[in-house]
Amino acid sequence: MHLLFWLSIIPFVTGWMGENHFMPASVFLYGVVLFLAAIAYFILQKLIIKSHGKHSVLAKALGKDLKGKVSPVLYVIGFVSAFYSVWISGTIYVLVAIMWLIPDKRIEKELVKETS
């Protein structure tokens, strides 16, 4: 529910950002909402791993989860830089989105190992 809450706010802040022509305050709030959604995802992931055990297929597949740890850091850099340059913030937000669009084969590889 925590993650869904933050995801449900994204259309509001996206609309506000567009209506205000990417004013620093709206870009800042957009980044804060993305950051909080990333934190909620991280918490959810940790709870799922905790319920399945540290040696579960998911825990092995995620490993150190570089993407999951780098994303919140980039979001913080993005929303802090919103008051300096909205272009820098926007670029960082797009880079995080692209990072998540690149397929991650770790879970598939671990499932193949598990069934073999």
Buried (B, 14 or more C-beta within 10 A) or exposed (E): EBBEEBBEBEEEBEEBBEEEEBBBEBBBBBBBBBBBBBBBBBEBBBEEBEEEEEEBBBBBBBEEBEBBEEBBEBBBBBBBBBEEEBEBBBEBBEEBEEBEEEEBEBEEEBEEEEEE
